[in-house]
């Protein structure tokens, strides 16, 4: 495999790193135009357009009545699973739920010196839409990660959409939806599903927020409907950055890099090594292990297109690179991983130590696997319960408290030439 190799001390390193990280497919004008047309048609035609797009893209004869999956079918999918899969799903669900319980925000309030009560009220969203991919692979783990925090938050209704190419339903996905307590499952995908969730159709109820990963058309649609509804994030391709001191089994590191590369051809896997010779050992492991994997061609394309090896001379240099990249997943496969983790300020999730592969986080560690990508960990966070809760400010003034604040409000309002504001405050001022 021809994989980009960089040296952190080279004069053109920063420029070369920017080129390696570059990802702007979501700005493709033709994709934006197509998605805009789809959204407009869904808004105007509702189910008629939704059925038409589903027949076109998923290639199965469908009517509006076929879009909603019967609740009994979800339970039947669960019942049909082998015990091994039931146990795995239950274990993962329990761990995700236990972690999410720690994230719940609570209402609070206090009384100031004037007798005014000030605070914050926490309420859950009424209805949330969850997008679950169903194209190249099925992701029951995404069902759990996107729906369980919403349930813990207290969301009243969860609507899940998932494409079913050629009409085929995935039992694991349906079983995960039943286990997580999804209220409705609809057999639609793509930008048309996002538009239907945002604006509603005769069959699909409009939601307050849309979460969940998808392809570039889904990501573009989420960006376009933001404002009408909330969204979790505009996610790019999956990515992993591994910092290794050269003391971990190279087979482990190779497989960890493969674990993200197998998602799709645009996924990004990067190794920062403090040992130049170790990079060659990882390359040898890749050559040995790649033929043993079902998605070898996807992995090869991903690593050739966007993979990278970086030789850093010092741990400090490696840390600087990690903070610059702000990766979705960061593995610290080094001796003093805890100490290094303390110096990482930009990452979606940090996997500390040689025995913490990113794959455990994808499925059953507990923290959410919906993470900021493409450097957005600089300003955003993993999906969590807080994404399904709203904060409302509470202000309750006593008569004397309103009077005490009236002069301050009046002066500031008149400074902004907002006389009605000033007089509204002044009316509450007590007179002797």
Buried (B, 14 or more C-beta within 10 A) or exposed (E): EEBBBBBBEEEEBEEBBEEBBEBEEBEEEEBBEBBBEBBEBBBEBBBBBBBBBBEEBBEBEBEBEBBBBEBEBBBBBBEEBEEEBBEBBEEBBBBBBEBBEEBBBEEEEEEEEEBBBBBEEBEBBEBBBBBBBBBEEBBBBBBBBBBBBBBBBBBEBBBBBBBBBEEEBBBBBBBBBBBBEBBBBBBBBBBBBBBBBBBBBEBBBBBBBBBBBBBBBBBBBBBBBBEBBBBBBBBBBBBBBBBBBBEBEBBBBBBBBBBBBBBBBBBBBBBBBBBBEBBBBBBEBBEEBBEEBEBBEBBBBBBBBBBBBBBBEEBEBBBBBBBBBBBBBBBBBBEEBEEBBEEBEBBBBBBBBBEBBBBEBBBBBBBBBBBBBBBBBEEBBBBBBBBBBBEEEEEEBBEEBBBBBBEEBBEEBBEEEEEEBBEBBBEBBEEE
